[in-house]
Amino acid sequence: MGKPLTPESDITDTPLGDALAERYLTYALSTIMHRALPDVRDGLKPVHRRLLYAMRQLRLDPASAPKKSARVVGDVIGKFHPHGESSVYDALVRLTQDFAIRYPLIDGQGNFGNVDGDNAAAMRYTEARL
């Protein structure tokens, strides 16, 4: 046949529980550091950054007419963030709410929720621009 891919001296026996615990901890810390926590430089998570970039590509500047939130969310999911649409829309809603962040980065039209805890309308009923 052929020669083995790795020499026998490179293989070490490790209990399955120890190997899984070590690898899961590494994965969990990586996920928290890169996705769940906002970046220190600008305070944005990757999904927020992807939203703003997609809106810039759609030319949704303050002087333009707003577009449906569903269009923006669809672009983000299709090009940059292949996860559920609800997480992307929730991030868009948060960037629109003046009570959630100090300086809203997105100008929204429609029902984007309120301080009392009412949820935002469905994305087909709301519009947004930068």
Backbone as XML, in Angstrom:
<?xml version="1.0"?>
<chain id="A" units="angstrom">
  <residue number="1" name="MET">
    <atom name="N" x="0.843" y="-1.177" z="0.000"/>
    <atom name="CA" x="0.000" y="0.000" z="0.000"/>
    <atom name="C" x="0.884" y="1.234" z="0.000"/>
  </residue>
  <residue number="2" name="GLY">
    <atom name="N" x="0.490" y="2.264" z="0.692"/>
    <atom name="CA" x="1.286" y="3.475" z="0.792"/>
    <atom name="C" x="1.795" y="3.642" z="2.205"/>
  </residue>
  <residue number="3" name="LYS">
    <atom name="N" x="2.578" y="4.659" z="2.395"/>
    <atom name="CA" x="3.060" y="4.904" z="3.749"/>
    <atom name="C" x="1.983" y="5.643" z="4.552"/>
  </residue>
  <residue number="4" name="PRO">
    <atom name="N" x="1.947" y="5.480" z="5.861"/>
    <atom name="CA" x="0.904" y="6.118" z="6.686"/>
    <atom name="C" x="1.017" y="7.645" z="6.633"/>
  </residue>
  <residue number="5" name="LEU">
    <atom name="N" x="-0.113" y="8.306" z="6.803"/>
    <atom name="CA" x="-0.159" y="9.766" z="6.747"/>
    <atom name="C" x="0.581" y="10.407" z="7.911"/>
  </residue>
  <residue number="6" name="THR">
    <atom name="N" x="0.441" y="9.840" z="9.087"/>
    <atom name="CA" x="1.151" y="10.370" z="10.254"/>
    <atom name="C" x="1.949" y="9.243" z="10.888"/>
  </residue>
  <residue number="7" name="PRO">
    <atom name="N" x="3.136" y="9.549" z="11.313"/>
    <atom name="CA" x="3.916" y="8.509" z="11.996"/>
    <atom name="C" x="3.256" y="8.124" z="13.319"/>
  </residue>
  <residue number="8" name="GLU">
    <atom name="N" x="3.487" y="6.915" z="13.730"/>
    <atom name="CA" x="2.902" y="6.408" z="14.973"/>
    <atom name="C" x="3.336" y="7.223" z="16.181"/>
  </residue>
  <residue number="9" name="SER">
    <atom name="N" x="4.499" y="7.839" z="16.124"/>
    <atom name="CA" x="4.985" y="8.603" z="17.272"/>
    <atom name="C" x="4.203" y="9.907" z="17.466"/>
  </residue>
  <residue number="10" name="ASP">
    <atom name="N" x="3.492" y="10.391" z="16.433"/>
    <atom name="CA" x="2.727" y="11.638" z="16.538"/>
    <atom name="C" x="1.330" y="11.433" z="17.125"/>
  </residue>
  <residue number="11" name="ILE">
    <atom name="N" x="0.901" y="10.205" z="17.260"/>
    <atom name="CA" x="-0.443" y="9.908" z="17.751"/>
    <atom name="C" x="-0.390" y="9.705" z="19.256"/>
  </residue>
  <residue number="12" name="THR">
    <atom name="N" x="-1.253" y="10.425" z="19.980"/>
    <atom name="CA" x="-1.326" y="10.276" z="21.435"/>
    <atom name="C" x="-2.738" y="9.857" z="21.819"/>
  </residue>
  <residue number="13" name="ASP">
    <atom name="N" x="-2.825" y="9.031" z="22.831"/>
    <atom name="CA" x="-4.130" y="8.618" z="23.349"/>
    <atom name="C" x="-4.638" y="9.682" z="24.311"/>
  </residue>
  <residue number="14" name="THR">
    <atom name="N" x="-5.880" y="10.118" z="24.086"/>
    <atom name="CA" x="-6.514" y="11.116" z="24.941"/>
    <atom name="C" x="-7.919" y="10.631" z="25.262"/>
  </residue>
  <residue number="15" name="PRO">
    <atom name="N" x="-8.318" y="10.686" z="26.518"/>
    <atom name="CA" x="-9.698" y="10.312" z="26.842"/>
    <atom name="C" x="-10.693" y="11.212" z="26.086"/>
  </residue>
  <residue number="16" name="LEU">
    <atom name="N" x="-11.759" y="10.611" z="25.628"/>
    <atom name="CA" x="-12.736" y="11.341" z="24.815"/>
    <atom name="C" x="-13.317" y="12.533" z="25.566"/>
  </residue>
  <residue number="17" name="GLY">
    <atom name="N" x="-13.629" y="12.373" z="26.823"/>
    <atom name="CA" x="-14.193" y="13.472" z="27.613"/>
    <atom name="C" x="-13.257" y="14.664" z="27.698"/>
  </residue>
  <residue number="18" name="ASP">
    <atom name="N" x="-11.969" y="14.395" z="27.898"/>
    <atom name="CA" x="-10.985" y="15.490" z="27.973"/>
    <atom name="C" x="-10.847" y="16.207" z="26.636"/>
  </residue>
  <residue number="19" name="ALA">
    <atom name="N" x="-10.794" y="15.436" z="25.554"/>
    <atom name="CA" x="-10.643" y="16.038" z="24.225"/>
    <atom name="C" x="-11.853" y="16.900" z="23.880"/>
  </residue>
  <residue number="20" name="LEU">
    <atom name="N" x="-13.053" y="16.402" z="24.160"/>
    <atom name="CA" x="-14.261" y="17.175" z="23.861"/>
    <atom name="C" x="-14.345" y="18.430" z="24.714"/>
  </residue>
  <residue number="21" name="ALA">
    <atom name="N" x="-14.004" y="18.317" z="25.988"/>
    <atom name="CA" x="-14.067" y="19.484" z="26.872"/>
    <atom name="C" x="-13.098" y="20.567" z="26.408"/>
  </residue>
  <residue number="22" name="GLU">
    <atom name="N" x="-11.892" y="20.170" z="26.050"/>
    <atom name="CA" x="-10.893" y="21.151" z="25.602"/>
    <atom name="C" x="-11.316" y="21.823" z="24.290"/>
  </residue>
  <residue number="23" name="ARG">
    <atom name="N" x="-11.791" y="21.031" z="23.351"/>
    <atom name="CA" x="-12.157" y="21.595" z="22.054"/>
    <atom name="C" x="-13.432" y="22.428" z="22.141"/>
  </residue>
  <residue number="24" name="TYR">
    <atom name="N" x="-14.393" y="22.022" z="22.947"/>
    <atom name="CA" x="-15.611" y="22.817" z="23.091"/>
    <atom name="C" x="-15.312" y="24.143" z="23.773"/>
  </residue>
  <residue number="25" name="LEU">
    <atom name="N" x="-14.463" y="24.129" z="24.777"/>
    <atom name="CA" x="-14.097" y="25.371" z="25.458"/>
    <atom name="C" x="-13.424" y="26.340" z="24.487"/>
  </residue>
  <residue number="26" name="THR">
    <atom name="N" x="-12.537" y="25.826" z="23.653"/>
    <atom name="CA" x="-11.875" y="26.672" z="22.652"/>
    <atom name="C" x="-12.901" y="27.262" z="21.695"/>
  </residue>
  <residue number="27" name="TYR">
    <atom name="N" x="-13.826" y="26.434" z="21.212"/>
    <atom name="CA" x="-14.860" y="26.907" z="20.292"/>
    <atom name="C" x="-15.771" y="27.934" z="20.968"/>
  </residue>
  <residue number="28" name="ALA">
    <atom name="N" x="-16.175" y="27.670" z="22.193"/>
    <atom name="CA" x="-17.077" y="28.587" z="22.899"/>
    <atom name="C" x="-16.415" y="29.940" z="23.124"/>
  </residue>
  <residue number="29" name="LEU">
    <atom name="N" x="-15.172" y="29.942" z="23.545"/>
    <atom name="CA" x="-14.465" y="31.209" z="23.752"/>
    <atom name="C" x="-14.287" y="31.962" z="22.441"/>
  </residue>
  <residue number="30" name="SER">
    <atom name="N" x="-14.000" y="31.243" z="21.376"/>
    <atom name="CA" x="-13.857" y="31.883" z="20.067"/>
    <atom name="C" x="-15.174" y="32.511" z="19.627"/>
  </residue>
  <residue number="31" name="THR">
    <atom name="N" x="-16.270" y="31.806" z="19.840"/>
    <atom name="CA" x="-17.581" y="32.329" z="19.461"/>
    <atom name="C" x="-17.927" y="33.573" z="20.267"/>
  </residue>
  <residue number="32" name="ILE">
    <atom name="N" x="-17.681" y="33.536" z="21.556"/>
    <atom name="CA" x="-17.990" y="34.690" z="22.401"/>
    <atom name="C" x="-17.141" y="35.889" z="22.001"/>
  </residue>
  <residue number="33" name="MET">
    <atom name="N" x="-15.872" y="35.665" z="21.775"/>
    <atom name="CA" x="-14.967" y="36.775" z="21.470"/>
    <atom name="C" x="-15.232" y="37.383" z="20.096"/>
  </residue>
  <residue number="34" name="HIS">
    <atom name="N" x="-15.634" y="36.574" z="19.122"/>
    <atom name="CA" x="-15.757" y="37.084" z="17.762"/>
    <atom name="C" x="-17.178" y="37.418" z="17.342"/>
  </residue>
  <residue number="35" name="ARG">
    <atom name="N" x="-18.191" y="36.896" z="18.021"/>
    <atom name="CA" x="-19.558" y="37.148" z="17.586"/>
    <atom name="C" x="-20.434" y="37.792" z="18.642"/>
  </residue>
  <residue number="36" name="ALA">
    <atom name="N" x="-20.348" y="37.334" z="19.871"/>
    <atom name="CA" x="-21.307" y="37.751" z="20.886"/>
    <atom name="C" x="-20.956" y="39.083" z="21.533"/>
  </residue>
  <residue number="37" name="LEU">
    <atom name="N" x="-19.677" y="39.376" z="21.665"/>
    <atom name="CA" x="-19.268" y="40.618" z="22.316"/>
    <atom name="C" x="-19.028" y="41.713" z="21.281"/>
  </residue>
  <residue number="38" name="PRO">
    <atom name="N" x="-19.475" y="42.924" z="21.551"/>
    <atom name="CA" x="-19.193" y="44.028" z="20.621"/>
    <atom name="C" x="-17.695" y="44.326" z="20.568"/>
  </residue>
  <residue number="39" name="ASP">
    <atom name="N" x="-17.260" y="44.807" z="19.432"/>
    <atom name="CA" x="-15.861" y="45.170" z="19.244"/>
    <atom name="C" x="-15.546" y="46.426" z="20.044"/>
  </residue>
  <residue number="40" name="VAL">
    <atom name="N" x="-14.379" y="46.481" z="20.630"/>
    <atom name="CA" x="-13.984" y="47.621" z="21.458"/>
    <atom name="C" x="-13.819" y="48.883" z="20.610"/>
  </residue>
  <residue number="41" name="ARG">
    <atom name="N" x="-13.384" y="48.733" z="19.366"/>
    <atom name="CA" x="-13.090" y="49.894" z="18.523"/>
    <atom name="C" x="-14.326" y="50.715" z="18.195"/>
  </residue>
  <residue number="42" name="ASP">
    <atom name="N" x="-15.437" y="50.046" z="17.864"/>
    <atom name="CA" x="-16.625" y="50.794" z="17.450"/>
    <atom name="C" x="-17.902" y="50.377" z="18.167"/>
  </residue>
  <residue number="43" name="GLY">
    <atom name="N" x="-17.858" y="49.358" z="18.996"/>
    <atom name="CA" x="-19.034" y="48.935" z="19.737"/>
    <atom name="C" x="-20.028" y="48.128" z="18.929"/>
  </residue>
  <residue number="44" name="LEU">
    <atom name="N" x="-19.642" y="47.688" z="17.739"/>
    <atom name="CA" x="-20.550" y="46.941" z="16.872"/>
    <atom name="C" x="-20.206" y="45.460" z="16.864"/>
  </residue>
  <residue number="45" name="LYS">
    <atom name="N" x="-21.239" y="44.646" z="16.724"/>
    <atom name="CA" x="-21.055" y="43.223" z="16.522"/>
    <atom name="C" x="-20.925" y="42.977" z="15.016"/>
  </residue>
  <residue number="46" name="PRO">
    <atom name="N" x="-20.458" y="41.807" z="14.619"/>
    <atom name="CA" x="-20.325" y="41.537" z="13.179"/>
    <atom name="C" x="-21.633" y="41.686" z="12.406"/>
  </residue>
  <residue number="47" name="VAL">
    <atom name="N" x="-22.754" y="41.300" z="12.983"/>
    <atom name="CA" x="-24.024" y="41.431" z="12.264"/>
    <atom name="C" x="-24.370" y="42.901" z="12.045"/>
  </residue>
  <residue number="48" name="HIS">
    <atom name="N" x="-24.050" y="43.767" z="13.003"/>
    <atom name="CA" x="-24.303" y="45.200" z="12.827"/>
    <atom name="C" x="-23.436" y="45.757" z="11.708"/>
  </residue>
  <residue number="49" name="ARG">
    <atom name="N" x="-22.173" y="45.354" z="11.704"/>
    <atom name="CA" x="-21.253" y="45.822" z="10.674"/>
    <atom name="C" x="-21.712" y="45.358" z="9.298"/>
  </residue>
  <residue number="50" name="ARG">
    <atom name="N" x="-22.187" y="44.136" z="9.202"/>
    <atom name="CA" x="-22.675" y="43.613" z="7.918"/>
    <atom name="C" x="-23.919" y="44.353" z="7.458"/>
  </residue>
  <residue number="51" name="LEU">
    <atom name="N" x="-24.790" y="44.686" z="8.389"/>
    <atom name="CA" x="-25.986" y="45.465" z="8.043"/>
    <atom name="C" x="-25.614" y="46.830" z="7.474"/>
  </residue>
  <residue number="52" name="LEU">
    <atom name="N" x="-24.748" y="47.533" z="8.150"/>
    <atom name="CA" x="-24.354" y="48.866" z="7.694"/>
    <atom name="C" x="-23.648" y="48.802" z="6.346"/>
  </residue>
  <residue number="53" name="TYR">
    <atom name="N" x="-22.831" y="47.792" z="6.143"/>
    <atom name="CA" x="-22.130" y="47.646" z="4.869"/>
    <atom name="C" x="-23.116" y="47.354" z="3.739"/>
  </residue>
  <residue number="54" name="ALA">
    <atom name="N" x="-24.069" y="46.470" z="3.985"/>
    <atom name="CA" x="-25.067" y="46.147" z="2.963"/>
    <atom name="C" x="-25.923" y="47.364" z="2.633"/>
  </residue>
  <residue number="55" name="MET">
    <atom name="N" x="-26.278" y="48.145" z="3.650"/>
    <atom name="CA" x="-27.078" y="49.344" z="3.397"/>
    <atom name="C" x="-26.268" y="50.369" z="2.609"/>
  </residue>
  <residue number="56" name="ARG">
    <atom name="N" x="-24.988" y="50.439" z="2.853"/>
    <atom name="CA" x="-24.130" y="51.349" z="2.085"/>
    <atom name="C" x="-24.053" y="50.899" z="0.632"/>
  </residue>
  <residue number="57" name="GLN">
    <atom name="N" x="-23.973" y="49.575" z="0.405"/>
    <atom name="CA" x="-23.946" y="49.057" z="-0.960"/>
    <atom name="C" x="-25.263" y="49.311" z="-1.690"/>
  </residue>
  <residue number="58" name="LEU">
    <atom name="N" x="-26.369" y="49.317" z="-0.952"/>
    <atom name="CA" x="-27.676" y="49.614" z="-1.549"/>
    <atom name="C" x="-27.886" y="51.117" z="-1.749"/>
  </residue>
  <residue number="59" name="ARG">
    <atom name="N" x="-26.900" y="51.905" z="-1.368"/>
    <atom name="CA" x="-26.948" y="53.373" z="-1.473"/>
    <atom name="C" x="-28.117" y="53.960" z="-0.681"/>
  </residue>
  <residue number="60" name="LEU">
    <atom name="N" x="-28.268" y="53.470" z="0.533"/>
    <atom name="CA" x="-29.331" y="53.959" z="1.408"/>
    <atom name="C" x="-28.783" y="55.049" z="2.319"/>
  </residue>
  <residue number="61" name="ASP">
    <atom name="N" x="-28.289" y="56.117" z="1.738"/>
    <atom name="CA" x="-27.765" y="57.217" z="2.543"/>
    <atom name="C" x="-28.906" y="58.101" z="3.034"/>
  </residue>
  <residue number="62" name="PRO">
    <atom name="N" x="-28.633" y="59.061" z="3.899"/>
    <atom name="CA" x="-29.708" y="59.885" z="4.468"/>
    <atom name="C" x="-30.518" y="60.666" z="3.436"/>
  </residue>
  <residue number="63" name="ALA">
    <atom name="N" x="-29.948" y="60.955" z="2.275"/>
    <atom name="CA" x="-30.670" y="61.719" z="1.256"/>
    <atom name="C" x="-31.550" y="60.841" z="0.372"/>
  </residue>
  <residue number="64" name="SER">
    <atom name="N" x="-31.379" y="59.536" z="0.425"/>
    <atom name="CA" x="-32.154" y="58.647" z="-0.442"/>
    <atom name="C" x="-33.467" y="58.247" z="0.217"/>
  </residue>
  <residue number="65" name="ALA">
    <atom name="N" x="-34.340" y="57.685" z="-0.585"/>
    <atom name="CA" x="-35.610" y="57.179" z="-0.061"/>
    <atom name="C" x="-35.351" y="55.862" z="0.669"/>
  </residue>
  <residue number="66" name="PRO">
    <atom name="N" x="-36.060" y="55.616" z="1.763"/>
    <atom name="CA" x="-35.855" y="54.345" z="2.474"/>
    <atom name="C" x="-36.368" y="53.159" z="1.662"/>
  </residue>
  <residue number="67" name="LYS">
    <atom name="N" x="-35.783" y="51.991" z="1.926"/>
    <atom name="CA" x="-36.230" y="50.756" z="1.279"/>
    <atom name="C" x="-36.800" y="49.832" z="2.341"/>
  </residue>
  <residue number="68" name="LYS">
    <atom name="N" x="-37.567" y="48.872" z="1.893"/>
    <atom name="CA" x="-38.167" y="47.908" z="2.812"/>
    <atom name="C" x="-37.086" y="47.188" z="3.615"/>
  </residue>
  <residue number="69" name="SER">
    <atom name="N" x="-37.357" y="46.988" z="4.874"/>
    <atom name="CA" x="-36.408" y="46.288" z="5.738"/>
    <atom name="C" x="-36.179" y="44.862" z="5.253"/>
  </residue>
  <residue number="70" name="ALA">
    <atom name="N" x="-37.200" y="44.258" z="4.656"/>
    <atom name="CA" x="-37.059" y="42.896" z="4.144"/>
    <atom name="C" x="-36.005" y="42.840" z="3.042"/>
  </residue>
  <residue number="71" name="ARG">
    <atom name="N" x="-35.912" y="43.882" z="2.232"/>
    <atom name="CA" x="-34.894" y="43.937" z="1.171"/>
    <atom name="C" x="-33.499" y="43.997" z="1.779"/>
  </residue>
  <residue number="72" name="VAL">
    <atom name="N" x="-33.330" y="44.830" z="2.784"/>
    <atom name="CA" x="-32.024" y="44.968" z="3.441"/>
    <atom name="C" x="-31.640" y="43.655" z="4.118"/>
  </residue>
  <residue number="73" name="VAL">
    <atom name="N" x="-32.570" y="43.068" z="4.849"/>
    <atom name="CA" x="-32.302" y="41.806" z="5.552"/>
    <atom name="C" x="-31.981" y="40.704" z="4.548"/>
  </residue>
  <residue number="74" name="GLY">
    <atom name="N" x="-32.708" y="40.664" z="3.438"/>
    <atom name="CA" x="-32.439" y="39.666" z="2.402"/>
    <atom name="C" x="-31.053" y="39.801" z="1.813"/>
  </residue>
  <residue number="75" name="ASP">
    <atom name="N" x="-30.623" y="41.033" z="1.571"/>
    <atom name="CA" x="-29.271" y="41.257" z="1.057"/>
    <atom name="C" x="-28.213" y="40.799" z="2.054"/>
  </residue>
  <residue number="76" name="VAL">
    <atom name="N" x="-28.415" y="41.115" z="3.319"/>
    <atom name="CA" x="-27.438" y="40.723" z="4.341"/>
    <atom name="C" x="-27.361" y="39.207" z="4.445"/>
  </residue>
  <residue number="77" name="ILE">
    <atom name="N" x="-28.499" y="38.545" z="4.459"/>
    <atom name="CA" x="-28.503" y="37.085" z="4.567"/>
    <atom name="C" x="-27.878" y="36.457" z="3.326"/>
  </residue>
  <residue number="78" name="GLY">
    <atom name="N" x="-28.230" y="36.985" z="2.152"/>
    <atom name="CA" x="-27.736" y="36.407" z="0.910"/>
    <atom name="C" x="-26.254" y="36.596" z="0.675"/>
  </residue>
  <residue number="79" name="LYS">
    <atom name="N" x="-25.714" y="37.716" z="1.110"/>
    <atom name="CA" x="-24.325" y="38.023" z="0.778"/>
    <atom name="C" x="-23.340" y="37.847" z="1.926"/>
  </residue>
  <residue number="80" name="PHE">
    <atom name="N" x="-23.762" y="38.142" z="3.154"/>
    <atom name="CA" x="-22.775" y="38.250" z="4.226"/>
    <atom name="C" x="-23.053" y="37.423" z="5.473"/>
  </residue>
  <residue number="81" name="HIS">
    <atom name="N" x="-24.282" y="37.144" z="5.803"/>
    <atom name="CA" x="-24.621" y="36.589" z="7.119"/>
    <atom name="C" x="-25.600" y="35.429" z="6.945"/>
  </residue>
  <residue number="82" name="PRO">
    <atom name="N" x="-25.127" y="34.238" z="6.607"/>
    <atom name="CA" x="-26.034" y="33.131" z="6.297"/>
    <atom name="C" x="-26.659" y="32.492" z="7.534"/>
  </residue>
  <residue number="83" name="HIS">
    <atom name="N" x="-27.390" y="33.282" z="8.281"/>
    <atom name="CA" x="-28.088" y="32.776" z="9.463"/>
    <atom name="C" x="-29.551" y="33.170" z="9.346"/>
  </residue>
  <residue number="84" name="GLY">
    <atom name="N" x="-30.314" y="32.974" z="10.383"/>
    <atom name="CA" x="-31.734" y="33.261" z="10.347"/>
    <atom name="C" x="-32.041" y="34.732" z="10.148"/>
  </residue>
  <residue number="85" name="GLU">
    <atom name="N" x="-33.154" y="34.981" z="9.483"/>
    <atom name="CA" x="-33.529" y="36.370" z="9.198"/>
    <atom name="C" x="-33.956" y="37.120" z="10.450"/>
  </residue>
  <residue number="86" name="SER">
    <atom name="N" x="-34.451" y="36.410" z="11.451"/>
    <atom name="CA" x="-34.909" y="37.107" z="12.655"/>
    <atom name="C" x="-33.747" y="37.758" z="13.407"/>
  </residue>
  <residue number="87" name="SER">
    <atom name="N" x="-32.592" y="37.114" z="13.435"/>
    <atom name="CA" x="-31.450" y="37.720" z="14.131"/>
    <atom name="C" x="-30.967" y="38.969" z="13.403"/>
  </residue>
  <residue number="88" name="VAL">
    <atom name="N" x="-30.989" y="38.951" z="12.084"/>
    <atom name="CA" x="-30.559" y="40.118" z="11.313"/>
    <atom name="C" x="-31.569" y="41.247" z="11.467"/>
  </residue>
  <residue number="89" name="TYR">
    <atom name="N" x="-32.865" y="40.923" z="11.418"/>
    <atom name="CA" x="-33.884" y="41.968" z="11.570"/>
    <atom name="C" x="-33.861" y="42.550" z="12.983"/>
  </residue>
  <residue number="90" name="ASP">
    <atom name="N" x="-33.646" y="41.706" z="13.985"/>
    <atom name="CA" x="-33.539" y="42.213" z="15.359"/>
    <atom name="C" x="-32.367" y="43.179" z="15.501"/>
  </residue>
  <residue number="91" name="ALA">
    <atom name="N" x="-31.256" y="42.886" z="14.840"/>
    <atom name="CA" x="-30.109" y="43.796" z="14.878"/>
    <atom name="C" x="-30.440" y="45.112" z="14.184"/>
  </residue>
  <residue number="92" name="LEU">
    <atom name="N" x="-31.156" y="45.052" z="13.063"/>
    <atom name="CA" x="-31.568" y="46.271" z="12.361"/>
    <atom name="C" x="-32.491" y="47.101" z="13.239"/>
  </residue>
  <residue number="93" name="VAL">
    <atom name="N" x="-33.425" y="46.451" z="13.904"/>
    <atom name="CA" x="-34.357" y="47.158" z="14.789"/>
    <atom name="C" x="-33.592" y="47.840" z="15.915"/>
  </residue>
  <residue number="94" name="ARG">
    <atom name="N" x="-32.636" y="47.150" z="16.501"/>
    <atom name="CA" x="-31.865" y="47.741" z="17.608"/>
    <atom name="C" x="-31.073" y="48.964" z="17.160"/>
  </residue>
  <residue number="95" name="LEU">
    <atom name="N" x="-30.516" y="48.926" z="15.955"/>
    <atom name="CA" x="-29.767" y="50.075" z="15.449"/>
    <atom name="C" x="-30.676" y="51.248" z="15.099"/>
  </residue>
  <residue number="96" name="THR">
    <atom name="N" x="-31.978" y="51.012" z="15.052"/>
    <atom name="CA" x="-32.945" y="52.062" z="14.724"/>
    <atom name="C" x="-33.511" y="52.724" z="15.973"/>
  </residue>
  <residue number="97" name="GLN">
    <atom name="N" x="-33.565" y="52.006" z="17.071"/>
    <atom name="CA" x="-34.225" y="52.494" z="18.281"/>
    <atom name="C" x="-33.358" y="53.510" z="19.019"/>
  </residue>
  <residue number="98" name="ASP">
    <atom name="N" x="-33.896" y="54.707" z="19.207"/>
    <atom name="CA" x="-33.138" y="55.748" z="19.904"/>
    <atom name="C" x="-33.061" y="55.501" z="21.405"/>
  </residue>
  <residue number="99" name="PHE">
    <atom name="N" x="-33.899" y="54.648" z="21.942"/>
    <atom name="CA" x="-33.853" y="54.335" z="23.372"/>
    <atom name="C" x="-32.953" y="53.135" z="23.660"/>
  </residue>
  <residue number="100" name="ALA">
    <atom name="N" x="-32.531" y="52.409" z="22.631"/>
    <atom name="CA" x="-31.685" y="51.235" z="22.829"/>
    <atom name="C" x="-30.201" y="51.586" z="22.752"/>
  </residue>
  <residue number="101" name="ILE">
    <atom name="N" x="-29.858" y="52.500" z="21.859"/>
    <atom name="CA" x="-28.475" y="52.950" z="21.739"/>
    <atom name="C" x="-28.452" y="54.469" z="21.736"/>
  </residue>
  <residue number="102" name="ARG">
    <atom name="N" x="-27.332" y="55.041" z="22.112"/>
    <atom name="CA" x="-27.249" y="56.496" z="22.263"/>
    <atom name="C" x="-27.429" y="57.224" z="20.936"/>
  </residue>
  <residue number="103" name="TYR">
    <atom name="N" x="-26.754" y="56.746" z="19.898"/>
    <atom name="CA" x="-26.827" y="57.387" z="18.586"/>
    <atom name="C" x="-27.337" y="56.373" z="17.572"/>
  </residue>
  <residue number="104" name="PRO">
    <atom name="N" x="-28.617" y="56.427" z="17.208"/>
    <atom name="CA" x="-29.140" y="55.479" z="16.216"/>
    <atom name="C" x="-28.405" y="55.628" z="14.884"/>
  </residue>
  <residue number="105" name="LEU">
    <atom name="N" x="-27.985" y="54.529" z="14.317"/>
    <atom name="CA" x="-27.236" y="54.547" z="13.069"/>
    <atom name="C" x="-28.129" y="54.376" z="11.850"/>
  </residue>
  <residue number="106" name="ILE">
    <atom name="N" x="-29.364" y="53.932" z="12.072"/>
    <atom name="CA" x="-30.300" y="53.698" z="10.978"/>
    <atom name="C" x="-31.549" y="54.522" z="11.227"/>
  </residue>
  <residue number="107" name="ASP">
    <atom name="N" x="-32.028" y="55.171" z="10.179"/>
    <atom name="CA" x="-33.267" y="55.939" z="10.242"/>
    <atom name="C" x="-34.392" y="55.029" z="9.765"/>
  </residue>
  <residue number="108" name="GLY">
    <atom name="N" x="-35.289" y="54.679" z="10.662"/>
    <atom name="CA" x="-36.358" y="53.769" z="10.307"/>
    <atom name="C" x="-37.699" y="54.459" z="10.172"/>
  </residue>
  <residue number="109" name="GLN">
    <atom name="N" x="-38.525" y="53.933" z="9.295"/>
    <atom name="CA" x="-39.898" y="54.404" z="9.154"/>
    <atom name="C" x="-40.819" y="53.227" z="9.421"/>
  </residue>
  <residue number="110" name="GLY">
    <atom name="N" x="-41.763" y="53.437" z="10.297"/>
    <atom name="CA" x="-42.671" y="52.372" z="10.684"/>
    <atom name="C" x="-42.544" y="52.090" z="12.166"/>
  </residue>
  <residue number="111" name="ASN">
    <atom name="N" x="-43.153" y="51.014" z="12.595"/>
    <atom name="CA" x="-43.171" y="50.647" z="14.004"/>
    <atom name="C" x="-41.936" y="49.814" z="14.334"/>
  </residue>
  <residue number="112" name="PHE">
    <atom name="N" x="-40.969" y="50.422" z="14.992"/>
    <atom name="CA" x="-39.762" y="49.719" z="15.404"/>
    <atom name="C" x="-39.762" y="49.438" z="16.900"/>
  </residue>
  <residue number="113" name="GLY">
    <atom name="N" x="-40.925" y="49.372" z="17.516"/>
    <atom name="CA" x="-41.028" y="49.070" z="18.930"/>
    <atom name="C" x="-40.932" y="50.314" z="19.782"/>
  </residue>
  <residue number="114" name="ASN">
    <atom name="N" x="-41.109" y="50.131" z="21.101"/>
    <atom name="CA" x="-41.013" y="51.274" z="22.014"/>
    <atom name="C" x="-40.396" y="50.840" z="23.333"/>
  </residue>
  <residue number="115" name="VAL">
    <atom name="N" x="-40.240" y="51.795" z="24.223"/>
    <atom name="CA" x="-39.588" y="51.554" z="25.511"/>
    <atom name="C" x="-40.384" y="50.574" z="26.367"/>
  </residue>
  <residue number="116" name="ASP">
    <atom name="N" x="-41.694" y="50.555" z="26.210"/>
    <atom name="CA" x="-42.552" y="49.709" z="27.038"/>
    <atom name="C" x="-42.438" y="48.228" z="26.711"/>
  </residue>
  <residue number="117" name="GLY">
    <atom name="N" x="-41.676" y="47.878" z="25.695"/>
    <atom name="CA" x="-41.477" y="46.472" z="25.382"/>
    <atom name="C" x="-42.292" y="45.960" z="24.220"/>
  </residue>
  <residue number="118" name="ASP">
    <atom name="N" x="-43.039" y="46.834" z="23.550"/>
    <atom name="CA" x="-43.769" y="46.388" z="22.366"/>
    <atom name="C" x="-42.769" y="46.057" z="21.265"/>
  </residue>
  <residue number="119" name="ASN">
    <atom name="N" x="-43.004" y="44.956" z="20.592"/>
    <atom name="CA" x="-42.088" y="44.515" z="19.545"/>
    <atom name="C" x="-42.251" y="45.352" z="18.285"/>
  </residue>
  <residue number="120" name="ALA">
    <atom name="N" x="-41.251" y="45.287" z="17.440"/>
    <atom name="CA" x="-41.319" y="45.970" z="16.152"/>
    <atom name="C" x="-42.280" y="45.227" z="15.234"/>
  </residue>
  <residue number="121" name="ALA">
    <atom name="N" x="-42.797" y="45.955" z="14.255"/>
    <atom name="CA" x="-43.665" y="45.333" z="13.257"/>
    <atom name="C" x="-42.833" y="44.384" z="12.399"/>
  </residue>
  <residue number="122" name="ALA">
    <atom name="N" x="-43.508" y="43.551" z="11.637"/>
    <atom name="CA" x="-42.802" y="42.633" z="10.744"/>
    <atom name="C" x="-41.996" y="43.432" z="9.724"/>
  </residue>
  <residue number="123" name="MET">
    <atom name="N" x="-40.928" y="42.824" z="9.233"/>
    <atom name="CA" x="-40.022" y="43.575" z="8.357"/>
    <atom name="C" x="-40.671" y="43.998" z="7.049"/>
  </residue>
  <residue number="124" name="ARG">
    <atom name="N" x="-41.756" y="43.366" z="6.657"/>
    <atom name="CA" x="-42.418" y="43.782" z="5.415"/>
    <atom name="C" x="-43.179" y="45.095" z="5.585"/>
  </residue>
  <residue number="125" name="TYR">
    <atom name="N" x="-43.387" y="45.537" z="6.835"/>
    <atom name="CA" x="-44.112" y="46.781" z="7.088"/>
    <atom name="C" x="-43.198" y="47.955" z="7.425"/>
  </residue>
  <residue number="126" name="THR">
    <atom name="N" x="-41.908" y="47.725" z="7.561"/>
    <atom name="CA" x="-41.000" y="48.798" z="7.969"/>
    <atom name="C" x="-40.009" y="49.109" z="6.853"/>
  </residue>
  <residue number="127" name="GLU">
    <atom name="N" x="-39.476" y="50.329" z="6.893"/>
    <atom name="CA" x="-38.480" y="50.766" z="5.920"/>
    <atom name="C" x="-37.301" y="51.368" z="6.666"/>
  </residue>
  <residue number="128" name="ALA">
    <atom name="N" x="-36.139" y="51.367" z="6.025"/>
    <atom name="CA" x="-34.941" y="51.877" z="6.696"/>
    <atom name="C" x="-33.986" y="52.501" z="5.691"/>
  </residue>
  <residue number="129" name="ARG">
    <atom name="N" x="-33.162" y="53.411" z="6.213"/>
    <atom name="CA" x="-32.047" y="54.008" z="5.473"/>
    <atom name="C" x="-31.000" y="54.429" z="6.498"/>
  </residue>
  <residue number="130" name="LEU">
    <atom name="N" x="-29.822" y="54.758" z="6.017"/>
    <atom name="CA" x="-28.755" y="55.193" z="6.926"/>
    <atom name="C" x="-28.990" y="56.613" z="7.385"/>
  </residue>
</chain>
